[in-house]
Amino acid sequence: MAKIHVDRLVKKYGWNKKSYKDLMEKIIANNSENAVKKVGRMTQRSFQIEGKKYKGAEKVFTLPNLEEVFPKRSVHIIKGQMDGKAITDRLRDSLTRNLREVLEKPSYKKGKFKGEIKTEVLKEFEKKITKTFSGYTRRHPEYDMPSNIHNIAVTEVRSAVDNFKREYIQKFQEVNDDKIVTKTWKHNTKLLKNPKNARVHHKHLNGTTIPFEESFILKPKDGGTYKARHPHDSDLPAGEVISCQCECIYNISQKPKEKK
């Protein structure tokens, strides 16, 4: 059974059966593409109606109708393998269902922190997938309980939401050219289990606001430079995404009328 699933991964993603990191990057990119297709099928009218909410003073954007842009199979990092062994379609579907269940509820803070993900959502997903993995490993003793369930929960929820928000905003702006969209990088240091493990180059971006069409510049201490449309960008390597607690806040305002 395991060989069947490994062969399927090789066929679908061109995986070399060696680099798990490479597999994760391919899966993230594939699911981001699925999100783009979902958003693309939404009607122009729905985006125009949403645009009417943002008149006058600048307001923080929150993603509406998440279920409309959520691919049926969307667990990014863990759907391919678990501790080097292929997981079954049934487990993958169960994990995706867990993610849908927590994200289809109201997921955002209100008031001052409107637009940021509630920490309760991350905790609920962690609880759900712990139960899912526990049941799976009882039925399949050859699999061990993942030791990084907290990291999985953080990565999956934030990757899904940040990628979908960006795709939605991009489509939103295409049909609302009278709006100005900016984005702000938010680094949630307090949410890290060990703040000493914070990615310094992510922390330096905290509070940075740029136009929507521009990219944030990441410069890890070990060298290299990455462009990111937002935290958890599907174009980033797995090392910049896994366990990242950052998020992107979008701000929308009305363009000033041109003077005649």
TAVEN-V484571 format. One record per residue. N is the residue number from 1. RES is the residue in one small letter. PSI is psi in radians with two decimals (* if undefined). Layout:
{{N:RES:PSI} {N:RES:PSI}}
This chain:
{{1:m:-0.76} {2:a:-0.69} {3:k:-0.65} {4:i:-0.79} {5:h:-0.62} {6:v:-0.77} {7:d:-0.63} {8:r:-0.68} {9:l:-0.70} {10:v:-0.77} {11:k:-0.75} {12:k:-0.71} {13:y:-0.04} {14:g:0.56} {15:w:2.49} {16:n:0.10} {17:k:0.16} {18:k:-0.93} {19:s:1.84} {20:y:-0.61} {21:k:-0.76} {22:d:-0.71} {23:l:-0.77} {24:m:-0.74} {25:e:-0.68} {26:k:-0.70} {27:i:-0.73} {28:i:-0.80} {29:a:-0.70} {30:n:-0.75} {31:n:-0.53} {32:s:-0.68} {33:e:-0.69} {34:n:-0.68} {35:a:-0.70} {36:v:-0.78} {37:k:-0.70} {38:k:-0.81} {39:v:-0.69} {40:g:-0.43} {41:r:-0.15} {42:m:2.64} {43:t:2.67} {44:q:-0.62} {45:r:-0.71} {46:s:-0.66} {47:f:-0.62} {48:q:-0.68} {49:i:-0.76} {50:e:-0.64} {51:g:-0.48} {52:k:-0.32} {53:k:-0.37} {54:y:1.33} {55:k:2.58} {56:g:-2.20} {57:a:2.72} {58:e:2.38} {59:k:2.67} {60:v:2.31} {61:f:2.42} {62:t:2.54} {63:l:2.08} {64:p:2.72} {65:n:0.98} {66:l:-0.59} {67:e:-0.37} {68:e:-0.37} {69:v:0.21} {70:f:1.89} {71:p:2.61} {72:k:-0.60} {73:r:1.71} {74:s:0.08} {75:v:1.97} {76:h:-1.08} {77:i:-0.62} {78:i:-0.03} {79:k:-0.31} {80:g:-0.97} {81:q:2.80} {82:m:2.02} {83:d:0.74} {84:g:0.00} {85:k:2.54} {86:a:2.36} {87:i:2.78} {88:t:2.81} {89:d:-0.63} {90:r:-0.75} {91:l:-0.77} {92:r:-0.78} {93:d:-0.63} {94:s:-0.72} {95:l:-0.70} {96:t:-0.71} {97:r:-0.68} {98:n:-0.76} {99:l:-0.75} {100:r:-0.73} {101:e:-0.69} {102:v:-0.55} {103:l:-0.35} {104:e:-0.06} {105:k:2.88} {106:p:2.02} {107:s:-0.02} {108:y:2.61} {109:k:2.70} {110:k:3.02} {111:g:-2.32} {112:k:-0.61} {113:f:0.36} {114:k:2.32} {115:g:-0.23} {116:e:2.58} {117:i:2.39} {118:k:2.39} {119:t:-0.43} {120:e:-0.55} {121:v:-0.76} {122:l:-0.74} {123:k:-0.68} {124:e:-0.71} {125:f:-0.73} {126:e:-0.74} {127:k:-0.76} {128:k:-0.79} {129:i:-0.46} {130:t:-0.77} {131:k:-0.73} {132:t:-0.83} {133:f:-0.68} {134:s:-0.81} {135:g:-0.66} {136:y:-0.77} {137:t:-0.46} {138:r:-0.68} {139:r:-0.41} {140:h:1.44} {141:p:-0.33} {142:e:-0.22} {143:y:2.44} {144:d:2.69} {145:m:2.22} {146:p:2.43} {147:s:-0.13} {148:n:0.67} {149:i:-0.67} {150:h:-0.78} {151:n:-0.68} {152:i:-0.80} {153:a:-0.83} {154:v:-0.83} {155:t:-0.81} {156:e:-0.85} {157:v:-0.87} {158:r:-0.64} {159:s:-0.79} {160:a:-0.88} {161:v:-0.79} {162:d:-0.67} {163:n:-0.70} {164:f:-0.66} {165:k:-0.76} {166:r:-0.76} {167:e:-0.68} {168:y:-0.80} {169:i:-0.69} {170:q:-0.79} {171:k:-0.65} {172:f:-0.79} {173:q:-0.51} {174:e:-0.55} {175:v:0.14} {176:n:1.14} {177:d:0.02} {178:d:0.14} {179:k:2.60} {180:i:2.24} {181:v:2.22} {182:t:2.87} {183:k:2.54} {184:t:2.31} {185:w:2.21} {186:k:2.07} {187:h:2.03} {188:n:1.28} {189:t:-0.71} {190:k:-0.32} {191:l:-0.20} {192:l:2.41} {193:k:-0.60} {194:n:1.71} {195:p:-0.40} {196:k:-0.32} {197:n:0.13} {198:a:2.44} {199:r:1.96} {200:v:-0.70} {201:h:-0.40} {202:h:-0.72} {203:k:-0.64} {204:h:-0.40} {205:l:-0.15} {206:n:2.20} {207:g:-0.08} {208:t:2.21} {209:t:2.27} {210:i:2.86} {211:p:2.66} {212:f:-0.70} {213:e:-0.17} {214:e:2.96} {215:s:2.56} {216:f:2.55} {217:i:2.10} {218:l:2.26} {219:k:1.54} {220:p:2.65} {221:k:-0.35} {222:d:0.17} {223:g:2.90} {224:g:2.84} {225:t:2.33} {226:y:2.48} {227:k:2.33} {228:a:2.24} {229:r:-0.42} {230:h:2.92} {231:p:2.58} {232:h:0.38} {233:d:2.33} {234:s:-0.26} {235:d:-0.17} {236:l:2.63} {237:p:2.75} {238:a:-0.57} {239:g:-0.34} {240:e:-0.11} {241:v:-0.77} {242:i:2.22} {243:s:0.11} {244:c:2.21} {245:q:0.09} {246:c:2.84} {247:e:2.91} {248:c:2.27} {249:i:2.18} {250:y:2.38} {251:n:2.31} {252:i:2.36} {253:s:2.88} {254:q:2.37} {255:k:2.44} {256:p:2.52} {257:k:2.43} {258:e:2.39} {259:k:2.33} {260:k:*}}
